[in-house]
Amino acid sequence: GLIANKEPVQKILVTLYNHFKKLYIIKVAESFNQDVAVAMNLKPNQMFLVSKYKGQARYFEKQELRKILEELINLDSNYKIGLIDLEIGLEAILCKYCSN
């Protein structure tokens, strides 16, 4: 949808990275029995996000989320040195992890 709306691919990459990072923070906080809202540094008016992120995070294992983050970082790095097209790399990562 973002590509169809002509959003810059770099912005999509950053948005996805930040989103998966939040899901990863949820998983890490839960594994250490930490308060998720505190771990995510949420304000009182953002508490509704906890259930949204928890709901999404349950579809991933902690290690899988870490791997996605690493792949997004590697994609950014490889794009910046001209090894890969950003849109193709992003689509490949999304197809690999989010196609179910």
Secondary structure as a PSIPRED ss2 file (coil, helix, strand):
# PSIPRED VFORMAT (PSIPRED V4.0)

   1 G C   1.000  0.000  0.000
   2 L C   1.000  0.000  0.000
   3 I C   1.000  0.000  0.000
   4 A C   1.000  0.000  0.000
   5 N C   1.000  0.000  0.000
   6 K C   1.000  0.000  0.000
   7 E C   1.000  0.000  0.000
   8 P C   1.000  0.000  0.000
   9 V H   0.000  1.000  0.000
  10 Q H   0.000  1.000  0.000
  11 K H   0.000  1.000  0.000
  12 I H   0.000  1.000  0.000
  13 L H   0.000  1.000  0.000
  14 V H   0.000  1.000  0.000
  15 T H   0.000  1.000  0.000
  16 L H   0.000  1.000  0.000
  17 Y H   0.000  1.000  0.000
  18 N H   0.000  1.000  0.000
  19 H H   0.000  1.000  0.000
  20 F H   0.000  1.000  0.000
  21 K H   0.000  1.000  0.000
  22 K H   0.000  1.000  0.000
  23 L H   0.000  1.000  0.000
  24 Y H   0.000  1.000  0.000
  25 I H   0.000  1.000  0.000
  26 I H   0.000  1.000  0.000
  27 K H   0.000  1.000  0.000
  28 V H   0.000  1.000  0.000
  29 A H   0.000  1.000  0.000
  30 E H   0.000  1.000  0.000
  31 S H   0.000  1.000  0.000
  32 F C   1.000  0.000  0.000
  33 N C   1.000  0.000  0.000
  34 Q C   1.000  0.000  0.000
  35 D C   1.000  0.000  0.000
  36 V H   0.000  1.000  0.000
  37 A H   0.000  1.000  0.000
  38 V H   0.000  1.000  0.000
  39 A H   0.000  1.000  0.000
  40 M C   1.000  0.000  0.000
  41 N C   1.000  0.000  0.000
  42 L C   1.000  0.000  0.000
  43 K C   1.000  0.000  0.000
  44 P H   0.000  1.000  0.000
  45 N H   0.000  1.000  0.000
  46 Q H   0.000  1.000  0.000
  47 M C   1.000  0.000  0.000
  48 F H   0.000  1.000  0.000
  49 L H   0.000  1.000  0.000
  50 V H   0.000  1.000  0.000
  51 S H   0.000  1.000  0.000
  52 K H   0.000  1.000  0.000
  53 Y H   0.000  1.000  0.000
  54 K H   0.000  1.000  0.000
  55 G H   0.000  1.000  0.000
  56 Q H   0.000  1.000  0.000
  57 A H   0.000  1.000  0.000
  58 R C   1.000  0.000  0.000
  59 Y C   1.000  0.000  0.000
  60 F C   1.000  0.000  0.000
  61 E C   1.000  0.000  0.000
  62 K H   0.000  1.000  0.000
  63 Q H   0.000  1.000  0.000
  64 E H   0.000  1.000  0.000
  65 L H   0.000  1.000  0.000
  66 R H   0.000  1.000  0.000
  67 K H   0.000  1.000  0.000
  68 I H   0.000  1.000  0.000
  69 L H   0.000  1.000  0.000
  70 E H   0.000  1.000  0.000
  71 E H   0.000  1.000  0.000
  72 L H   0.000  1.000  0.000
  73 I H   0.000  1.000  0.000
  74 N H   0.000  1.000  0.000
  75 L H   0.000  1.000  0.000
  76 D H   0.000  1.000  0.000
  77 S H   0.000  1.000  0.000
  78 N H   0.000  1.000  0.000
  79 Y H   0.000  1.000  0.000
  80 K H   0.000  1.000  0.000
  81 I C   1.000  0.000  0.000
  82 G C   1.000  0.000  0.000
  83 L C   1.000  0.000  0.000
  84 I C   1.000  0.000  0.000
  85 D C   1.000  0.000  0.000
  86 L H   0.000  1.000  0.000
  87 E H   0.000  1.000  0.000
  88 I H   0.000  1.000  0.000
  89 G H   0.000  1.000  0.000
  90 L H   0.000  1.000  0.000
  91 E H   0.000  1.000  0.000
  92 A H   0.000  1.000  0.000
  93 I H   0.000  1.000  0.000
  94 L H   0.000  1.000  0.000
  95 C H   0.000  1.000  0.000
  96 K H   0.000  1.000  0.000
  97 Y H   0.000  1.000  0.000
  98 C C   1.000  0.000  0.000
  99 S C   1.000  0.000  0.000
 100 N C   1.000  0.000  0.000
